[in-house]
Amino acid sequence: MSKKILLLEDDTLLAQTLKELLESEGYLVSLAKSGNSAIDESYENSFDLYIFDINVPDISGIELLKSLRDADDTTQTIFISALVDLNSISKAFEVGADDYIKKPFFPEELLIRVNSKLATPNSIIILNNLEYNPQTKLLKKDGHILVLGETQERLFDTFIQNIGQVLDREILLECLEKPTPTALRVAITKLKQTTGLNIKNLRGIGYTLEQS
């Protein structure tokens, strides 16, 4: 059954872009453009994930989430906001946010985090001779545990949970401690050698992990 997402965003262009991206991944997305309409949606339907902007008409995203948490609604929530001050971020987590993405961001970054939040617990991803548990981060190759370094582990997790998706270079650079284009190329080359992953470089666009 498709997972349901409530998206609260009053920027029409961004809202439509995110809605279409999430729906292309098979999610069912309900769009609200004000705090009041988001409240109505949350009362009338059950959702697997909330994605809330903060500065929206009627009721702010933070006030909205606080009221939902006070009503014992524990639905996972990601904030997307242009507010980057520590006070706003702190308030978001104080009222019960699970994640916070600062605008501007690449839509694919949100998709990565949504996929992570909505992954089926203990679901095993199998690709060729690899078995991976996204929850425990346990990776096996040909039935034997394969240990990766921290950077390679972050890259592997990002690729394996987005098979067939084009990942922007900026997203992958976040997996590196000292992010540079050269360091990223070296890290991906090592990852391919260690795991046998079929990672393609789409020049000027990003990288993608193919099925075979």
C-alpha positions in Angstrom: 0.0 0.0 0.0 1.3 3.5 -0.9 2.5 5.7 1.9 0.6 8.9 2.4 2.2 12.3 2.9 0.8 15.6 3.9 2.8 18.5 2.4 2.3 22.0 3.8 3.8 24.5 1.5 2.4 27.9 0.3 5.0 28.4 -2.4 2.9 27.1 -5.4 5.9 26.3 -7.6 7.9 24.5 -4.9 4.8 22.7 -3.7 4.0 21.4 -7.1 7.6 20.4 -7.8 7.8 18.4 -4.5 4.4 16.9 -5.0 5.2 15.6 -8.5 8.6 14.3 -7.3 7.1 12.4 -4.4 4.2 11.1 -6.5 6.7 9.8 -9.1 8.1 7.6 -6.3 4.7 6.1 -5.6 3.7 8.2 -2.6 0.2 9.6 -2.2 0.6 13.4 -1.5 -2.1 15.7 -0.1 -1.1 19.4 -0.5 -2.1 22.1 1.9 -1.2 25.8 1.5 -2.2 27.1 4.9 -2.0 25.9 8.5 -5.7 25.7 8.8 -6.1 23.5 5.7 -3.3 21.3 7.0 -5.2 20.8 10.3 -8.3 19.9 8.4 -6.4 17.4 6.3 -4.8 15.8 9.4 -8.1 15.4 11.1 -9.9 13.9 8.1 -7.1 11.6 7.0 -4.2 9.6 8.5 -0.8 10.1 7.1 2.6 8.3 7.3 4.6 11.5 7.1 4.2 15.3 7.4 6.3 17.7 5.5 5.7 21.2 6.9 7.0 24.7 5.9 7.1 27.0 8.9 6.1 30.4 7.5 2.7 29.7 6.1 -0.7 31.5 6.3 -3.0 31.1 9.4 -0.9 28.9 11.7 2.8 28.4 11.5 4.2 25.0 10.9 5.7 25.0 14.4 2.4 25.9 16.0 0.6 23.3 13.9 3.0 20.5 14.9 2.8 21.4 18.5 -1.0 21.2 18.4 -0.8 17.8 16.7 1.7 16.5 19.2 -0.5 17.8 22.0 -3.3 15.7 20.5 -1.0 12.6 20.6 -0.3 12.6 16.9 3.1 11.0 16.6 3.4 11.1 12.8 7.0 11.6 11.6 7.5 15.2 10.5 10.1 16.9 8.4 10.3 20.7 8.4 11.4 22.6 5.2 12.2 26.2 5.9 14.1 29.3 4.9 14.6 30.0 8.6 18.1 29.0 9.4 18.6 30.6 12.8 19.3 28.3 15.7 16.3 29.5 17.6 13.9 28.4 14.8 15.6 25.1 14.4 15.6 24.5 18.1 11.9 25.3 18.4 11.1 22.9 15.6 12.7 20.0 17.4 11.3 21.1 20.7 7.8 20.6 19.4 8.6 17.2 18.0 10.2 17.5 14.5 12.1 14.5 13.3 14.1 16.4 10.7 14.8 19.9 9.4 15.9 20.9 5.9 17.1 24.4 5.2 15.9 26.2 2.1 17.0 26.3 -0.7 17.6 22.6 -1.1 17.6 20.1 -3.9 14.3 18.3 -4.1 16.2 15.0 -4.4 17.6 15.7 -0.9 14.1 15.8 0.5 13.3 12.6 -1.4 16.3 10.8 0.2 15.2 11.8 3.7 11.5 10.8 3.0 12.6 7.4 1.7 14.7 6.9 4.8 11.8 7.9 7.1 9.3 5.7 5.3 11.5 2.6 4.8 9.8 -0.5 5.9 11.4 -1.5 9.3 13.9 -4.3 8.9 13.4 -4.5 5.2 16.3 -6.1 3.4 17.5 -4.6 0.2 19.0 -7.2 -2.2 21.0 -6.2 -5.2 22.9 -8.8 -7.1 25.2 -10.5 -4.5 24.6 -7.8 -1.9 22.2 -7.8 1.1 21.7 -4.6 3.1 19.6 -3.8 6.1 19.0 0.0 6.1 18.0 0.0 9.7 21.1 -1.7 11.2 23.4 -0.7 8.3 24.5 -4.3 8.1 25.9 -5.1 4.6 26.7 -8.6 3.3 28.4 -9.6 0.1 28.1 -13.2 -1.0 26.7 -13.9 2.5 29.7 -12.5 4.3 29.7 -9.2 6.3 31.3 -6.4 4.4 32.6 -3.5 6.5 32.9 -0.1 4.8 34.5 3.1 6.1 32.3 5.9 7.3 32.4 7.9 4.1 31.8 4.8 1.9 29.0 3.6 4.2 27.2 7.0 3.9 27.6 6.9 0.1 26.5 3.3 -0.1 23.4 4.0 2.0 22.5 6.9 -0.2 22.9 5.0 -3.4 21.3 1.7 -2.4 18.1 3.5 -1.1 17.8 5.4 -4.4 18.4 2.7 -7.0 17.8 4.1 -10.5 17.5 7.7 -9.3 19.8 10.4 -10.4 21.6 11.9 -7.4 22.9 15.4 -7.6 26.6 15.7 -6.9 25.9 18.2 -4.1 23.9 15.6 -2.2 26.7 13.1 -2.5 29.3 15.6 -1.4 27.5 15.8 2.0 28.6 12.2 2.6 32.3 13.3 2.6 34.2 14.8 5.6 36.2 17.0 3.2 34.0 17.4 0.2 35.6 18.1 -3.1 34.7 16.9 -6.6 38.0 14.9 -6.8 37.5 13.3 -3.3 34.0 12.3 -4.4 35.2 10.6 -7.6 37.9 8.8 -5.6 35.4 7.7 -3.0 32.9 6.4 -5.5 35.6 4.6 -7.4 36.6 2.8 -4.2 33.0 2.0 -3.4 32.5 0.4 -6.8 35.6 -1.7 -6.4 34.6 -2.9 -2.9 31.0 -3.6 -3.6 30.7 -4.1 -7.4 28.0 -1.5 -7.6 27.1 -0.3 -11.1 27.4 3.4 -10.5 27.3 5.7 -13.5 28.6 9.2 -13.8 26.1 11.4 -15.7 28.4 14.2 -16.7 27.2 17.6 -15.5 24.1 16.0 -13.8 25.2 13.6 -11.1 25.4 9.9 -10.4 23.0 7.0 -10.6 23.1 3.4 -9.3 21.8 1.0 -11.9 20.1 -2.3 -11.2 22.7 -4.5 -12.8 
